[in-house]
Structures are given as structure tokens and as C-alpha cells.
Amino acid sequence: MIRLFVQPEGWRVHGREELLAWLRAEAERERWRGALDLVLVGDEHISELNERWLGHEGPTDVLAFDYSAHGGPDRDETAAGDGAPEFDLPGSEPAPDDDFPDADIYVSLDTAVSQAADYECTVTEEVSRLLLHGLLHVAGWRDLTAAERRAITEREDQGLARAGREAGVLTWRIWNPVEHRG
């Protein structure tokens, strides 16, 4: 099960089911079968998570939290601060234990907009790459060395090619109709 939450006001995802189907197929390629929550946030939220859980100041593009490595999350441990992020989506109640994900991936839409301009791609392509990047991390991929970074980037390129990026036909769109064009 993969769920997608869009936190910042004004942002839209057109073709949500197609995006999730692509990510499910990529997860299958990596033999990832856990429940996954994808959370699109702004720089402020991801900065808080980055500092609280990784000790890094400022925003980042993507954060992945894998709870499955130790048999899944324990709500009592999470509340006590074991390194798993707290869920504070506006208006949401804590999920029943059966709905608690095996991993969370947070993507900063603000950072994705900046990176899309830098990399000369659309916001949709950049957010899609970041979602796949987070998925690859929870599936065991690392990017600490130059060789690992090259390998994970190549794997992302392959996944985006399967999604139709090279032909210019991604069937989903992620954008903020007021602030950004995606």
C-alpha cells in the first residue's frame, strides 16, 4: 500500500493513481512490499524533520524513514523519540496500528521547484525523481560515495524512462497553479 499526502496549500496532483501505480511497480522491482506513506511538504516542515531526526540545519530535498528494518514501528517508542518522525499532518488523527507505514518519504516541494530550475526539468519530473530516490533508500540503496550516487542516479533515470519521461509523456502532474508551473 502506498499513500500520498500533499501538505502545502495550493499544490495539486493530477493523475495521482498513475503516479502511485508507477511507484508501486518500481517498489516491486526493488522487492519492497511494505506500506509506504509519501508526504509532500514545504521547506519549513522538512527543515524541522531534518534538524530533529538527522541533526542537519535547513531544508533538504527528500527524507526517507524506514521503520521496517526493526520489525516496524512501535507507537510507544515513537512517542518516546526513538528517531522515527512524528506524524502531524493537518487534521489527521493517528492511524490505527494496521495502517502505520513501514516507511515514510518526505519531499520538499519548495526545494524541488528550485532544483527543477537548476536541472532544467519540470517540477513534476523532479518531484517524481525525489519520490523514487526516497523509495530506493528504503529499499536499501545508498548514496554516500560517488560510485553509489552514480548508481542511484542511473536507477532513477531508468525508472523515469519507464514512466515515460524520455518521451515527454508522464501521465501525472504535480503543480501549484498559483505559484509555480509544473
TORVO-595805 format. One record per residue (C-alpha): x, y negated, z negated. Coordinates in nm, 2 decimals, always signed. Layout:
{tormi {X, Y, Z}}
...
//
This chain:
{tormi {+0.00, +0.00, +0.00}}
{tormi {+0.13, -0.34, +0.10}}
{tormi {-0.05, -0.66, -0.02}}
{tormi {+0.02, -1.01, +0.09}}
{tormi {-0.04, -1.32, -0.12}}
{tormi {+0.00, -1.68, +0.01}}
{tormi {+0.05, -1.92, -0.28}}
{tormi {+0.12, -2.26, -0.13}}
{tormi {-0.19, -2.46, -0.05}}
{tormi {-0.25, -2.51, +0.32}}
{tormi {-0.05, -2.22, +0.46}}
{tormi {-0.23, -1.97, +0.68}}
{tormi {-0.15, -1.62, +0.81}}
{tormi {-0.33, -1.53, +1.13}}
{tormi {-0.31, -1.16, +1.22}}
{tormi {-0.24, -1.06, +0.86}}
{tormi {-0.34, -0.69, +0.94}}
{tormi {-0.09, -0.68, +1.23}}
{tormi {+0.19, -0.82, +1.01}}
{tormi {+0.11, -0.57, +0.74}}
{tormi {+0.09, -0.28, +0.99}}
{tormi {+0.44, -0.37, +1.12}}
{tormi {+0.58, -0.39, +0.77}}
{tormi {+0.42, -0.05, +0.69}}
{tormi {+0.58, +0.10, +1.00}}
{tormi {+0.92, -0.05, +0.90}}
{tormi {+0.88, +0.08, +0.55}}
{tormi {+0.81, +0.43, +0.69}}
{tormi {+1.13, +0.41, +0.90}}
{tormi {+1.32, +0.34, +0.57}}
{tormi {+1.12, +0.62, +0.39}}
{tormi {+0.98, +0.36, +0.15}}
{tormi {+0.64, +0.48, +0.03}}
{tormi {+0.58, +0.26, -0.28}}
{tormi {+0.33, -0.01, -0.34}}
{tormi {+0.47, -0.34, -0.23}}
{tormi {+0.35, -0.70, -0.31}}
{tormi {+0.46, -0.97, -0.07}}
{tormi {+0.43, -1.32, -0.21}}
{tormi {+0.48, -1.63, +0.00}}
{tormi {+0.57, -1.92, -0.23}}
{tormi {+0.73, -2.27, -0.23}}
{tormi {+1.08, -2.37, -0.33}}
{tormi {+0.98, -2.47, -0.68}}
{tormi {+0.84, -2.13, -0.76}}
{tormi {+1.13, -1.93, -0.60}}
{tormi {+1.38, -2.16, -0.78}}
{tormi {+1.22, -2.07, -1.12}}
{tormi {+1.24, -1.70, -1.04}}
{tormi {+1.59, -1.73, -0.91}}
{tormi {+1.71, -1.90, -1.22}}
{tormi {+1.51, -1.69, -1.47}}
{tormi {+1.59, -1.34, -1.33}}
{tormi {+1.92, -1.39, -1.14}}
{tormi {+2.07, -1.69, -1.32}}
{tormi {+2.11, -1.89, -1.00}}
{tormi {+2.01, -2.25, -0.97}}
{tormi {+1.79, -2.38, -0.69}}
{tormi {+1.59, -2.22, -0.42}}
{tormi {+1.67, -1.92, -0.21}}
{tormi {+1.50, -1.77, +0.09}}
{tormi {+1.40, -1.43, -0.04}}
{tormi {+1.40, -1.24, -0.37}}
{tormi {+1.33, -0.87, -0.40}}
{tormi {+1.25, -0.70, -0.73}}
{tormi {+1.25, -0.32, -0.71}}
{tormi {+1.08, -0.15, -1.01}}
{tormi {+1.07, +0.20, -0.86}}
{tormi {+1.44, +0.28, -0.94}}
{tormi {+1.35, +0.33, -1.31}}
{tormi {+1.02, +0.51, -1.26}}
{tormi {+0.81, +0.20, -1.21}}
{tormi {+0.73, -0.10, -1.44}}
{tormi {+0.62, -0.08, -1.79}}
{tormi {+0.39, -0.37, -1.88}}
{tormi {+0.52, -0.39, -2.24}}
{tormi {+0.88, -0.40, -2.12}}
{tormi {+0.79, -0.66, -1.85}}
{tormi {+0.63, -0.88, -2.11}}
{tormi {+0.94, -0.85, -2.33}}
{tormi {+1.16, -0.97, -2.05}}
{tormi {+1.34, -0.67, -1.90}}
{tormi {+1.43, -0.85, -1.58}}
{tormi {+1.11, -0.80, -1.39}}
{tormi {+0.93, -1.11, -1.28}}
{tormi {+0.60, -1.22, -1.44}}
{tormi {+0.30, -1.25, -1.21}}
{tormi {+0.14, -1.59, -1.23}}
{tormi {-0.05, -1.62, -0.90}}
{tormi {-0.31, -1.89, -0.94}}
{tormi {-0.64, -1.75, -1.05}}
{tormi {-0.53, -1.39, -1.07}}
{tormi {-0.57, -1.15, -1.36}}
{tormi {-0.31, -0.89, -1.44}}
{tormi {-0.36, -0.59, -1.21}}
{tormi {-0.47, -0.26, -1.36}}
{tormi {-0.16, -0.03, -1.41}}
{tormi {-0.26, +0.17, -1.10}}
{tormi {-0.23, -0.15, -0.89}}
{tormi {+0.10, -0.26, -1.03}}
{tormi {+0.35, -0.26, -0.74}}
{tormi {+0.67, -0.06, -0.71}}
{tormi {+0.84, -0.38, -0.58}}
{tormi {+0.78, -0.74, -0.52}}
{tormi {+0.92, -0.96, -0.24}}
{tormi {+0.90, -1.33, -0.27}}
{tormi {+0.97, -1.56, +0.03}}
{tormi {+1.01, -1.93, +0.01}}
{tormi {+0.81, -2.09, +0.29}}
{tormi {+0.99, -2.42, +0.24}}
{tormi {+1.33, -2.26, +0.28}}
{tormi {+1.20, -2.06, +0.58}}
{tormi {+1.09, -2.38, +0.75}}
{tormi {+1.44, -2.52, +0.71}}
{tormi {+1.61, -2.20, +0.83}}
{tormi {+1.38, -2.17, +1.13}}
{tormi {+1.50, -2.51, +1.25}}
{tormi {+1.87, -2.41, +1.18}}
{tormi {+1.83, -2.08, +1.36}}
{tormi {+1.62, -2.22, +1.64}}
{tormi {+1.33, -1.98, +1.59}}
{tormi {+0.97, -2.02, +1.48}}
{tormi {+0.86, -2.03, +1.12}}
{tormi {+0.67, -1.70, +1.19}}
{tormi {+0.99, -1.53, +1.31}}
{tormi {+1.19, -1.65, +1.01}}
{tormi {+0.93, -1.55, +0.75}}
{tormi {+0.89, -1.21, +0.93}}
{tormi {+1.27, -1.16, +0.91}}
{tormi {+1.28, -1.26, +0.55}}
{tormi {+0.99, -1.02, +0.46}}
{tormi {+1.17, -0.74, +0.64}}
{tormi {+1.50, -0.84, +0.47}}
{tormi {+1.33, -0.80, +0.13}}
{tormi {+1.18, -0.47, +0.23}}
{tormi {+1.53, -0.34, +0.34}}
{tormi {+1.67, -0.44, +0.00}}
{tormi {+1.41, -0.25, -0.19}}
{tormi {+1.48, +0.05, +0.04}}
{tormi {+1.84, +0.04, -0.06}}
{tormi {+2.02, -0.19, +0.19}}
{tormi {+2.28, -0.43, +0.05}}
{tormi {+2.44, -0.74, +0.19}}
{tormi {+2.73, -0.82, -0.04}}
{tormi {+3.01, -0.77, +0.22}}
{tormi {+3.05, -0.90, +0.57}}
{tormi {+3.00, -0.54, +0.71}}
{tormi {+2.68, -0.50, +0.50}}
{tormi {+2.55, -0.84, +0.62}}
{tormi {+2.61, -0.74, +0.98}}
{tormi {+2.44, -0.41, +0.94}}
{tormi {+2.13, -0.55, +0.77}}
{tormi {+2.10, -0.83, +1.03}}
{tormi {+2.12, -0.57, +1.31}}
{tormi {+1.85, -0.37, +1.14}}
{tormi {+1.63, -0.68, +1.11}}
{tormi {+1.69, -0.76, +1.48}}
{tormi {+1.58, -0.40, +1.56}}
{tormi {+1.27, -0.44, +1.35}}
{tormi {+1.18, -0.77, +1.50}}
{tormi {+1.23, -0.63, +1.85}}
{tormi {+0.98, -0.35, +1.77}}
{tormi {+0.74, -0.62, +1.66}}
{tormi {+0.76, -0.79, +1.99}}
{tormi {+0.98, -1.09, +1.91}}
{tormi {+1.21, -1.05, +2.21}}
{tormi {+0.91, -1.05, +2.45}}
{tormi {+0.77, -1.35, +2.26}}
{tormi {+0.46, -1.16, +2.16}}
{tormi {+0.44, -1.14, +1.78}}
{tormi {+0.08, -1.08, +1.71}}
{tormi {+0.07, -1.27, +1.39}}
{tormi {+0.14, -1.63, +1.30}}
{tormi {+0.24, -1.79, +0.97}}
{tormi {+0.20, -2.17, +0.95}}
{tormi {+0.08, -2.48, +0.77}}
{tormi {-0.14, -2.66, +1.01}}
{tormi {-0.10, -2.99, +0.83}}
{tormi {+0.28, -3.00, +0.76}}
{tormi {+0.45, -2.75, +0.99}}
{tormi {+0.42, -2.59, +1.33}}
{tormi {+0.50, -2.22, +1.33}}
//
